[in-house]
């Protein structure tokens, strides 16, 4: 698996969907469509988070193990989701952002079964 290649394909697919959903008839209308721009920004923020976790913090986050178990598309969708705070944690500037992301990854993508 080529992580960055697959991530770029996922991003391109999400961007294509957003462009098709936009009601803008010209580039001027498109850049003024705040909802579309916010969605595009969130797509690229998601890409940045996942690239940094892969490049610099893979050992801490076990990102590749999670991707193997759940798929990169599933992980991307969860990080992108507005109901999750991955991007907000990443952009917070707080020293504990990686701890928060790890906790969220453990919750959303557990690697081990919890025995009851």
C-alpha positions in Angstrom: 0.0 0.0 0.0 1.3 3.4 -0.9 -0.2 5.6 1.8 0.3 9.0 0.2 -0.9 7.9 -3.2 -4.0 6.4 -1.8 -4.6 9.4 0.4 -4.3 11.7 -2.7 -6.8 9.6 -4.5 -9.3 9.9 -1.6 -8.8 13.6 -1.5 -9.3 14.0 -5.2 -12.5 12.0 -5.0 -13.8 14.1 -2.1 -12.9 17.3 -4.0 -14.7 16.1 -7.1 -17.9 15.3 -5.1 -17.8 18.8 -3.5 -17.3 20.5 -6.9 -20.3 18.5 -8.3 -22.5 19.4 -5.4 -21.7 23.1 -5.7 -24.5 25.2 -7.3 -21.9 27.7 -8.5 -22.1 28.5 -12.2 -18.8 30.3 -12.5 -15.5 30.4 -10.7 -16.5 33.7 -9.1 -19.6 32.1 -7.6 -17.6 29.1 -6.5 -15.0 31.1 -4.5 -17.9 33.0 -2.8 -19.7 29.8 -1.8 -18.6 29.7 1.9 -20.0 26.3 2.5 -18.1 24.7 -0.4 -14.9 26.5 0.6 -15.3 25.3 4.2 -15.7 21.7 3.0 -12.7 21.9 0.7 -10.6 23.4 3.6 -11.7 20.5 5.9 -10.7 18.0 3.2 -7.2 19.4 2.9 -7.0 19.8 6.7 -7.8 16.1 7.0 -5.1 15.3 4.5 -2.6 17.4 6.5 -3.5 15.6 9.8 -3.2 12.2 8.3 0.1 13.0 6.5 1.7 14.3 9.6 0.5 11.4 11.7 1.9 9.0 9.1 5.2 10.9 8.5 6.1 11.9 12.1 3.9 10.1 14.6 3.1 6.7 13.0 4.8 4.8 15.8 2.8 6.7 18.5 -0.5 6.5 16.7 -0.2 3.0 15.1 -1.9 4.7 12.1 -0.9 2.0 9.6 -2.2 -0.8 11.8 -5.5 1.1 12.0 -5.5 1.7 8.2 -4.9 -2.0 7.6 -7.7 -3.0 9.9 -10.3 -0.3 8.9 -9.1 1.1 5.5 -7.7 4.5 4.8 -11.0 5.7 3.4 -12.8 4.9 6.6 -10.1 6.6 8.7 -10.2 9.6 6.4 -14.0 9.8 6.6 -14.0 9.7 10.4 -11.3 12.4 10.7 -13.1 14.6 8.2 -16.5 14.2 9.9 -17.7 17.4 11.6 -18.8 15.4 14.7 -15.2 14.6 15.5 -12.4 16.9 16.7 -9.3 15.5 15.1 -8.6 18.6 13.0 -9.5 20.9 15.9 -7.1 19.0 18.2 -4.3 19.1 15.5 -4.8 22.9 15.0 -5.2 23.7 18.7 -1.6 24.4 19.4 -1.9 22.7 22.7 0.9 20.4 23.9 -1.5 17.5 24.4 -3.0 17.5 20.9 -1.3 14.2 20.0 -2.6 12.6 23.2 -6.1 13.7 22.4 -5.8 12.4 18.8 -4.5 9.0 20.2 -7.4 8.8 22.6 -9.9 9.5 19.7 -8.2 7.0 17.4 -8.3 4.4 20.2 -12.0 5.1 20.6 -13.0 5.2 16.9 -10.5 2.6 15.7 -9.6 0.1 18.5 -6.9 -2.3 17.6 -7.8 -4.8 20.3 -11.1 -6.3 21.3 -12.2 -5.3 24.7 -13.1 -8.4 26.8 -16.2 -8.0 28.9 
